[in-house]
Amino acid sequence: MTLPGPVDYQQVARPYGDGRALAAGVLAIWRTAVAPHVSSERGNRLGVLDLGAGTGVFARAWAEWYGADVVAVDPALPMLAEASRRGLLAGVRLVGGRAERLPVRDAAVDVAWVSTALHHIGDLDAGAAELRRVLRPDGRLLVRGLFSDFGTVEWLAFFSNPGKALERYPSIQVAIDSLSRNGFALVALEEVAEPSRSTADVAAWLRRMRSADTLLTSFTDQEFSAALAVAERPENRERPVAVRLAFVVLSVV
Ligand SMILES: C[S@@+](CC[C@H](N)C(=O)[O-])C[C@H]1O[C@@H](n2cnc3c(N)ncnc32)[C@H](O)[C@@H]1O
């Protein structure tokens, strides 16, 4: 039996990596979303911090999109080991560390990218101050993720009590207030629609990610089984399920 609790990233690197690998179509959408906010005019190679990099799906993408120097930071070394096992491009460096005390020197990066990791930062003010410290004065903080009141995950409707999962995320205002207090100004806030998937695909993904996703580990086994039973009803198989995640863009002040 699985009791509701936080994801243990020390234990779930392999299933997490598999689950993220399914989402290849997502990368093209995010490449388009970030492009207007990334200046490649400077002579030097773009420097990117991928904070909470996990199994490295976006660290790899940033290196490919921009030929960037990427420092991928995560406190869960098994997640970084899995990133390495899956293959990295030249220019990606994996470093153990956490948001509250970044192993990166001052004013070292042009872009700080935080994908579905902001909600894990225990002391968001400390993390925000660190992000501010490592960004260059014309740098951008780009946050992809879910907030308790911003972003849409349609498959949560399979659960009778979806609010329980969303409680694990800060509200957008709490997050923006913390970042503003620590040297950032909001540039843009939008929802980015990721490619929708059939309910059958989502059901397979839910099974794979049961222990590896913050939303899913909020639910008891009973709640999870009841939701799967809904998702796996034959009449639901082909129904499309959408996910729209928040994209928050901040400049340094
Ligand atoms: C949902 S995964 C996201 C991984 C990756 N960014 C992605 O989009 O696939 C969240 C990651 O945040 C990391 N994390 C947890 N606490 C953290 C902290 N305080 N600072 C930085 N990263 C943290 C976890 O170890 C985990 O790898």
The ligand as an SDF file (V2000), in Angstrom:
LIG
                    3D

 27 29  0  0  0  0  0  0  0  0999 V2000
    9.1830   16.9670  -10.8750 C   0  0  0  0  0  0  0  0  0  0  0  0
   10.9400   16.8520  -10.8780 S   0  0  0  0  0  0  0  0  0  0  0  0
   11.3270   17.9250  -12.2670 C   0  0  0  0  0  0  0  0  0  0  0  0
   12.5180   17.4840  -13.0370 C   0  0  0  0  0  0  0  0  0  0  0  0
   12.7950   18.2590  -14.3180 C   0  0  0  0  0  0  0  0  0  0  0  0
   12.9410   19.6700  -14.0890 N   0  0  0  0  0  0  0  0  0  0  0  0
   11.7170   18.0220  -15.3400 C   0  0  0  0  0  0  0  0  0  0  0  0
   11.0280   18.9620  -15.7560 O   0  0  0  0  0  0  0  0  0  0  0  0
   11.5760   16.8490  -15.7490 O   0  0  0  0  0  0  0  0  0  0  0  0
   11.3990   17.8380   -9.5110 C   0  0  0  0  0  0  0  0  0  0  0  0
   12.8910   17.8350   -9.1990 C   0  0  0  0  0  0  0  0  0  0  0  0
   13.1410   18.8470   -8.2110 O   0  0  0  0  0  0  0  0  0  0  0  0
   14.1650   18.3740   -7.3820 C   0  0  0  0  0  0  0  0  0  0  0  0
   14.1840   19.1260   -6.1120 N   0  0  0  0  0  0  0  0  0  0  0  0
   13.6100   18.7920   -4.9340 C   0  0  0  0  0  0  0  0  0  0  0  0
   13.8940   19.7060   -3.9830 N   0  0  0  0  0  0  0  0  0  0  0  0
   14.6730   20.6480   -4.5800 C   0  0  0  0  0  0  0  0  0  0  0  0
   15.3180   21.8400   -4.1220 C   0  0  0  0  0  0  0  0  0  0  0  0
   15.1750   22.2520   -2.8690 N   0  0  0  0  0  0  0  0  0  0  0  0
   16.0640   22.5400   -4.9930 N   0  0  0  0  0  0  0  0  0  0  0  0
   16.1930   22.1260   -6.2830 C   0  0  0  0  0  0  0  0  0  0  0  0
   15.6090   21.0120   -6.7670 N   0  0  0  0  0  0  0  0  0  0  0  0
   14.8500   20.2790   -5.9380 C   0  0  0  0  0  0  0  0  0  0  0  0
   13.8510   16.8910   -7.2250 C   0  0  0  0  0  0  0  0  0  0  0  0
   14.9700   16.1490   -6.7710 O   0  0  0  0  0  0  0  0  0  0  0  0
   13.3850   16.5220   -8.6150 C   0  0  0  0  0  0  0  0  0  0  0  0
   14.4280   15.9920   -9.4140 O   0  0  0  0  0  0  0  0  0  0  0  0
  1  2  1  0
  2  3  1  0
  2 10  1  0
  3  4  1  0
  4  5  1  0
  5  6  1  0
  5  7  1  0
  7  8  2  0
  7  9  1  0
 10 11  1  0
 11 12  1  0
 11 26  1  0
 12 13  1  0
 13 14  1  0
 13 24  1  0
 14 15  1  0
 14 23  1  0
 15 16  2  0
 16 17  1  0
 17 18  1  0
 17 23  2  0
 18 19  1  0
 18 20  2  0
 20 21  1  0
 21 22  2  0
 22 23  1  0
 24 25  1  0
 24 26  1  0
 26 27  1  0
M  CHG  2   2   1   9  -1
M  END
$$$$
